[in-house]
């Protein structure tokens, strides 16, 4: 997580967005970005960070410290600045030249959905719906109504009386 702090040195200086040390190496989705270990002799910061080197052969000595930060446009690469007074890393300016070497697509960067429109040829025709779910397709008979009519009741009553 990041925190902001206002510097008391100068009024024109913008607040710094300090970063947690554990978050500095969370993303390595770029062919020109590698981890620079804190034990590396060229690392004077005292913590591990991601380094960007545009040379053909990547070297920690010539790399620039970078950080992949989620801003209003998605995840973008920023310079990782170092505060010498307190030894903490903070977010620098955006470094767009790093983006052209990205090797993985951001998992939240989905393409827009494609809309497939089917041509409408049957203007004016009404669709046919099958609403009789209890019918047997091999023996098409009209389904019984849920309520019997007076005529059906009288037939059933006369049949019952003849059985008794």
N, C-alpha and C positions, 0 to 999 in steps of 0.2 A: 504494500500500500504506500501511497505517497503522502507527504505532508508539505504544507507551504509555510514559509517563514519570511518575514520582512527584514531586510538587512538594515542596520542602523548606520551604515557607513555613508550612504548617499541617498538623497530623496528621489533622484531620478532612476535609481536602480529598481528593477521589477522584482516582485517576490519570487523566491526560488522554490521550485517543486522538488523537495528532497525525496529520495527513493530508499526503500528498504534494501539492505544488502542481499537478503535472500531472494529478492525478486529480479536481480540484475541479469541472471542467465536463464530466464524462463522460456525464451524462444530462440531457436536457432533454425530458421527457415530460409537461409540465404547461403549461397555457395561461396560468398566472399567474407562471411562472418564466422569467427571461431572463438572459443573460450580462451581467455588469457588468465591462467591460474595465478593466484596470489604469490606463489613461490617462483614465478618466472622472473629472472633477473632484470628484465626490462620493465616490469610492473612496479611502479613507485607508489601506487595507490594503497596497497595493503589489503585489497579485497579482489575477488574474482569478478571479471566483467566480460562482456562480448566485445570483440575487436573487429573492425572492418578494414580490410586491406584490398585495394583494387589491383594490386600488382599480380602478375602471373603466378608468382610463388608467394604464398601468404607468409608473412613474418610478423611476429609480435612487436618488433622494434618499430616497424613502419605503420602499424595499424592505428586506427582512430577508434576510441571507445564509443560504442553506440548502445542504444536501448530501444526496444520495440514497445511503443506506448499506444494505448487505446485513446484516440482523440475523437472529435466529432465526425471525422471522415473514415473511421475504422482504425486498424492497427497500422501505424507508420513508424519509421525509423527516425530516431532523434539522437543528437550528440549526447553523450553521457559526460557531463561536466563534473569537476571535482572541486569542492570547497576546501582550500588549503588551511583555513583557520580552524575548522572543526573536523576535517577529514571525512566528510560525508559526500556521497554522490548526489547530484541533482540533474534535472532534465534541462538539456541545452536546446539549441535550435534544431529544427527539422532538417534531416539530411536525405533529400529525395533521391540522390544518386545511388543509395543502397538498395532501393526498391527494385531496380532493374535486374538485380541478381537474385531475387526471391525464387526459391525452389519449390515451395508448397503454396497452395492456394489457402487463404484463410478459411477456416471451417465455417465461419459465419457469412462468407461472401457468396451467397447463393445467386444463381442467375435468375432473372425474372421469369415467372411462369409463362409458358407459351399457351396462347388461346387458339384453339382449333375451331374454326367456324365451318359448319356443314351447310351446303347450299340448300335453300328452301325451295323445293320444286312443287310441293303439294299445297299450293295456296288454295284456300277455300274448302279443302277436304277435311273432314272430321276424323280424328284417329279412332280406331276401334279398340275398345277396352273389354277385356274378359273379366267380368265381375263375379261370375258364378264359380266360387272356389270349391264348392262341394260336389260339383258335377263330375260324372265319369265321362271321360272323353271318348270311350269306346261305345257307350250307350247313352247318347244324348237325350235325356228326358228333362222336362222342366222340373225344377226343384220344388219341394213342398213349401208352402207358405208356413210361416211360423205360427200363424193363427188359423184355425179351421173356420170355414164358412158355415152358415146355418144349414146349407144343403148337405155338406159332408157330415155334420154332426147328426142330422136326422138319419142318414144312411147307416152310420155307425151304431146308432141306438137301435135301429130296426134289426140289424144283424145280431147285436148282443141279445136282443129279446128272443130271436128265433133259436139261439143256442141254448137258452135256458129252458 
